[in-house]
């Protein structure tokens, strides 16, 4: 895949940041098929049934015949899919691995080298070059690691034996439609172990919906060494999801002494935040509505997140990914490091601890919308409500100290 160490695969899942698995932002539909039971029987038996379903979905017999030699079962992919860490990583650990000095310098070089095409992409889609290049950098280290695994084999394997079989079967059918349209030969469709491909790691469904032929050569070629189509496709994805031209993704801010943490998560105008005493860590607070987020709690960096922050979450629902992507884009345009300091002494909670926290909150009447160990918006809101009721700073931050207090 894109890194020698596979990290953060469950960034794809709402509220989940897990260590030792791969970060895979690859655009895909937000509403995916649910987890399904793994298919039983041999791979060939499964393939026979799948072929019928694919034909019913519009895949021709000729396409299936061309693709069948490239749909093999990959035991290593099954192992990677099942390798979920019990411990969640902290936001800053992901940011540390994603926004490195080397990635910043390489990204700035890429901005200079491809200034012309990036300027044209911005003109058409309204997405700044540094944001597009930051996606490219985090996804594939600027094209250096686009994956070397057969996409058709990967998707077939995960459709049969993965944790989200129905979802991956749909992606496999979409991949076959890409082949059927003549955009790529079956053997040339290669990518990550989890089914994403190209410089910006699209899933097949997003390719069909958002990929563009920016070079005008008649093909939407995300696999080419020339990244123009892939970069433009990422910009098109963001534009179609609501990117606002000229608006920042977020602005780091400094909270005044005695700041009312009940405002955490609330959306207000720049003027209202100014009256509340917030000031930008550098420059000024941009105009427009934004909401205050404290990903490291009251002790960590604070951000005003604008609508474009939520658009980046359409690319990957993880806040850790969005913070890394946004911060990398800022660094590429010359901004400095974050001013706030992360609470690096905090340890990550294990899955069992995160589910215990949710159980205890629910037992006390604070609804976390499920007990799954994912610290999503509902859990954060429940934490804030419990903190508020118990005279604690309502920053929604989860750590071992919070769990210890809930156990008392």
C-alpha positions in Angstrom: 0.0 0.0 0.0 1.1 3.6 0.4 3.2 3.1 3.5 5.6 0.4 4.7 3.6 0.3 8.0 -0.1 -0.2 7.6 -1.8 2.5 9.7 -5.3 3.7 10.5 -7.6 1.7 8.2 -10.6 2.4 10.4 -10.3 6.1 9.6 -13.0 5.1 7.1 -15.4 4.4 9.9 -17.3 7.2 11.7 -15.5 8.3 14.9 -12.8 5.6 14.6 -9.1 6.1 14.6 -7.3 2.8 15.0 -3.6 2.1 15.0 -1.6 -0.5 13.0 -3.9 -0.4 10.0 -3.9 1.6 6.9 -5.2 5.1 6.4 -7.4 4.9 3.3 -9.3 8.0 2.6 -10.3 6.9 -0.9 -13.5 8.6 -1.7 -16.6 6.4 -1.4 -20.3 6.8 -0.7 -21.1 7.9 2.8 -24.0 5.5 3.0 -22.5 2.1 2.5 -23.9 -1.4 2.7 -23.8 -2.8 6.2 -21.5 -5.4 7.5 -22.6 -8.8 6.2 -21.7 -12.3 7.0 -18.8 -13.8 5.1 -19.7 -16.0 2.2 -19.2 -19.7 2.8 -17.8 -22.2 0.3 -14.9 -21.9 -2.2 -13.9 -18.8 -4.0 -14.9 -20.4 -7.4 -18.4 -21.2 -6.0 -18.7 -17.6 -4.8 -17.5 -16.3 -8.2 -20.2 -18.3 -10.0 -22.9 -16.7 -8.0 -21.3 -13.3 -8.3 -21.1 -13.6 -12.1 -24.9 -13.9 -12.1 -25.4 -10.9 -9.9 -22.9 -8.9 -12.0 -24.7 -9.8 -15.3 -28.0 -8.7 -13.6 -26.3 -5.4 -12.8 -25.3 -4.7 -16.4 -21.9 -6.3 -16.7 -21.6 -8.1 -20.0 -20.5 -11.7 -20.4 -17.5 -10.5 -22.5 -16.4 -8.2 -19.7 -16.6 -11.0 -17.1 -14.6 -13.3 -19.4 -11.9 -10.7 -19.8 -11.8 -9.9 -16.1 -12.1 -13.5 -14.6 -8.3 -14.2 -14.9 -7.7 -11.1 -12.8 -10.0 -12.0 -10.0 -8.0 -14.2 -7.7 -8.4 -14.9 -4.0 -5.8 -13.0 -2.0 -5.2 -14.5 1.5 -3.0 -11.6 2.5 -5.8 -9.2 1.9 -8.1 -11.1 4.1 -5.5 -11.0 6.9 -5.0 -7.2 6.5 -8.8 -6.7 6.6 -9.0 -8.6 9.8 -6.1 -6.9 11.5 -7.8 -4.4 13.7 -5.9 -2.9 16.6 -7.5 -2.9 20.0 -6.0 0.5 20.8 -7.0 3.7 19.1 -4.3 6.2 18.1 -4.4 9.8 19.1 -5.1 12.5 16.6 -1.6 13.9 16.9 0.1 10.6 16.2 -1.6 10.5 12.8 -0.8 14.1 12.1 2.9 13.4 13.1 3.1 10.6 10.6 1.3 12.5 7.8 2.7 16.0 8.0 6.5 15.5 8.0 9.3 17.8 6.9 9.9 15.6 3.9 6.2 15.6 2.9 6.1 19.4 3.2 9.2 20.0 1.1 8.1 17.4 -1.6 4.7 19.0 -1.7 6.1 22.4 -2.2 8.2 21.1 -5.0 5.2 19.5 -6.6 3.3 22.8 -6.4 6.1 24.5 -8.3 6.5 21.8 -10.8 2.8 21.5 -11.7 1.8 25.1 -11.2 0.2 25.4 -14.6 -2.1 22.4 -14.4 -3.0 23.1 -10.7 -3.9 26.7 -11.6 -6.2 25.4 -14.3 -7.8 22.9 -11.9 -8.4 25.7 -9.4 -9.9 27.9 -12.1 -12.4 25.1 -13.0 -13.3 23.7 -9.6 -12.3 26.4 -7.1 -10.2 24.1 -4.9 -6.7 25.7 -4.1 -3.6 23.9 -5.4 -2.3 23.3 -1.9 -5.4 21.3 -0.9 -5.3 19.2 -4.0 -1.6 18.5 -3.5 -2.1 17.7 0.2 -4.6 15.0 -0.8 -2.1 13.7 -3.3 0.7 13.7 -0.6 -1.3 11.9 2.1 -2.8 9.4 -0.3 0.2 8.2 -2.2 3.2 10.3 -1.2 2.7 12.3 -4.4 2.3 9.3 -6.6 5.3 7.3 -5.3 3.1 4.6 -3.8 -0.1 4.0 -5.7 -0.3 0.4 -4.8 0.7 -2.7 -6.7 -2.2 -5.1 -6.1 -4.8 -6.2 -8.6 -7.9 -4.1 -7.8 -10.2 -6.8 -9.2 -8.6 -9.5 -7.1 -8.7 -7.3 -4.0 -12.4 -6.4 -4.4 -13.4 -10.0 -5.2 -11.5 -11.2 -2.1 -13.1 -8.6 0.2 -16.5 -9.2 -1.4 -16.3 -12.8 -0.4 -14.3 -12.8 2.8 -14.1 -9.2 4.0 -16.0 -7.6 6.9 -18.1 -5.5 4.5 -18.9 -8.0 1.8 -21.9 -6.3 0.3 -20.1 -3.0 0.0 -17.1 -4.5 -1.7 -19.2 -6.5 -4.1 -20.9 -3.3 -5.2 -17.4 -1.8 -5.7 -16.3 -4.9 -7.7 -19.3 -4.5 -10.0 -18.4 -0.8 -10.5 -14.8 -1.8 -11.3 -16.1 -4.1 -13.9 -18.1 -1.3 -15.4 -15.0 0.8 -15.6 -13.3 -2.0 -17.6 -16.4 -2.4 -19.7 -16.3 1.3 -20.6 -12.8 0.9 -21.9 -11.1 3.2 -19.4 -8.6 0.6 -18.2 -7.7 -3.0 -19.1 -8.4 -5.6 -16.3 -4.7 -6.4 -15.8 -3.7 -2.7 -15.6 -6.2 -1.9 -12.8 -3.9 -2.0 -9.8 -4.0 -0.2 -6.5 -4.1 -0.6 -2.8 -4.8 -3.8 -0.9 -8.2 -2.3 0.1 -9.4 -1.6 -3.4 -8.5 2.1 -4.0 -6.5 3.2 -7.0 -4.7 6.1 -8.6 -2.8 9.1 -7.4 -5.7 10.2 -5.2 -7.0 6.7 -4.3 -10.5 6.6 -5.6 -12.9 3.7 -5.0 -14.6 2.5 -8.2 -18.0 4.0 -7.3 -16.4 7.4 -6.9 -14.5 7.0 -10.1 -17.7 6.5 -11.9 -19.3 9.5 -10.2 -16.4 12.0 -10.1 -13.4 11.1 -12.2 -12.7 13.5 -15.1 -10.7 13.6 -18.3 -8.9 16.8 -17.5 -6.2 16.1 -20.2 -8.8 15.7 -22.9 -7.3 12.5 -24.3 -10.6 10.6 -24.1 -9.9 8.6 -20.9 -10.3 9.3 -17.3 -6.9 8.0 -16.4 -6.2 8.0 -12.7 -3.4 5.3 -13.1 -1.2 7.3 -15.5 2.2 8.6 -14.3 0.8 12.0 -15.3 -1.4 12.9 -12.3 -3.5 15.6 -14.0 -6.7 13.5 -14.3 -6.4 12.3 -10.7 -5.7 15.7 -9.2 -8.6 17.2 -11.2 -10.8 14.3 -10.1 -10.1 15.0 -6.5 -10.9 18.7 -7.0 -14.1 17.8 -8.8 -15.0 15.5 -5.9 -14.7 18.3 -3.4 -16.4 20.8 -5.6 -19.4 18.5 -6.1 -19.6 17.9 -2.4 -19.9 21.6 -1.7 -16.4 23.2 -1.5 -16.7 27.0 -1.1 -14.2 28.9 -3.2 -12.1 31.2 -1.1 -13.1 29.8 2.3 -10.5 28.2 4.6 -10.9 24.7 5.8 -10.2 25.8 9.4 -8.3 28.4 11.4 -6.3 27.7 14.5 -7.4 30.0 17.3 -6.4 30.9 20.9 -8.9 30.6 23.6 -9.0 33.4 26.2 -8.6 32.7 29.9 -12.0 31.6 31.4 -13.5 30.8 27.9 -16.9 29.2 28.1 -16.3 25.7 26.9 -20.0 25.2 26.4 -19.5 26.9 23.1 -17.5 23.9 21.9 -19.1 22.4 18.8 -21.3 25.4 18.3 -21.4 27.3 14.9 -21.2 31.1 15.1 -20.2 34.1 12.9 -16.6 35.5 13.0 -17.9 38.5 14.8 -19.5 36.4 17.5 -16.3 34.4 18.0 -14.5 37.7 18.3 -16.9 38.9 21.0 -16.3 35.6 22.8 -12.6 36.5 23.0 -11.2 34.1 20.4 -8.3 35.3 18.2 -6.5 33.6 15.4 -3.2 32.0 16.3 -1.8 33.8 13.2 -3.5 36.3 10.9 -7.2 36.8 11.5 -10.4 34.8 11.8 -11.9 34.4 8.4 -15.4 35.7 7.7 -18.3 33.3 7.6 -19.8 30.8 10.0 -17.6 28.3 11.8 -17.8 25.9 14.7 -15.3 25.5 17.5 -13.6 22.1 17.7 -11.1 20.9 20.3 -9.7 17.6 19.0 -7.2 17.4 21.9 -9.6 18.8 24.5 -9.2 22.1 26.3 -5.5 21.5 26.7 -4.9 21.0 23.0 -5.0 23.2 19.8 -8.3 24.8 19.1 -9.8 25.3 15.6 -12.7 27.2 14.0 -13.9 24.7 11.4 -15.6 26.2 8.3 -17.9 24.5 5.8 -14.9 23.3 3.8 -13.8 21.2 6.8 -17.0 19.2 6.5 -16.4 18.9 2.7 -13.0 17.3 3.5 -14.9 14.9 5.8 -16.8 13.7 2.7 -13.4 12.6 1.4 -12.7 10.8 4.6 -14.9 10.9 7.6 -12.1 10.9 10.2 -11.3 14.2 11.9 -7.7 13.0 12.3 -7.5 12.7 8.5 -9.1 16.1 7.9 -6.8 17.8 10.4 -3.7 16.3 8.9 -4.9 17.1 5.3 -5.8 20.7 6.2 -2.7 21.3 8.2 -0.5 19.9 5.4 -2.2 22.2 2.9 -1.5 25.2 5.2 2.2 24.2 5.5 2.4 23.8 1.7 1.4 27.4 1.3 4.0 28.5 3.8 2.2 28.5 7.2 4.1 27.4 10.3 3.5 24.6 12.8 0.4 24.6 15.0 0.7 27.0 18.0 -1.2 24.8 20.4 0.4 21.8 22.1 -1.2 18.4 22.1 -1.7 16.6 25.4 0.9 14.0 24.4 1.0 12.4 27.8 -2.5 10.9 27.3 -2.6 7.3 26.4 -5.1 5.8 23.9 -8.0 3.9 25.3 -8.4 0.3 24.3 -11.5 -0.8 22.4 -12.9 -2.4 25.6 -12.3 0.8 27.5 -14.1 2.9 24.8 -17.1 0.5 24.8 -17.1 0.6 28.6 -17.2 4.4 28.5 -20.2 4.3 26.2 -22.0 1.7 28.4 -21.5 3.8 31.5 -22.7 7.0 29.8 -25.8 5.2 28.5 -26.5 3.8 31.9 -26.4 7.3 33.3 -28.9 8.5 30.6 -26.4 10.0 28.1 -27.2 8.5 24.7 -24.1 7.6 22.6 -26.2 6.2 19.7 -24.7 2.8 20.1 -22.0 0.9 22.0 -19.3 0.2 19.4 -16.2 1.8 20.6 -16.3 4.5 18.0 -16.0 8.0 19.5 -18.3 9.7 17.0 -20.4 12.9 17.4 -23.0 11.3 19.5 -20.5 10.0 22.0 -18.7 13.4 22.1 -22.1 15.1 22.8 -22.8 12.6 25.5 -19.4 13.2 27.1 -20.0 17.0 27.0 -23.4 16.6 28.6 -22.0 14.4 31.4 -19.1 16.8 31.9 -21.4 19.8 32.1 -23.6 18.0 34.7 -20.6 17.1 36.8 -19.0 20.5 36.9 -16.2 19.6 34.5 -14.9 21.6 31.4 -17.4 20.4 28.7 -14.8 19.9 25.9 -16.0 16.4 24.9 -12.5 15.1 25.2 -12.1 11.4 26.0 -9.1 10.1 27.9 -8.2 7.7 30.7 -9.0 10.3 33.3 -12.5 10.7 32.0 -13.1 7.0 32.2 -11.8 6.8 35.7 -14.2 9.5 36.8 -17.1 7.6 35.2 -16.1 4.5 37.2 -16.4 6.3 40.5 
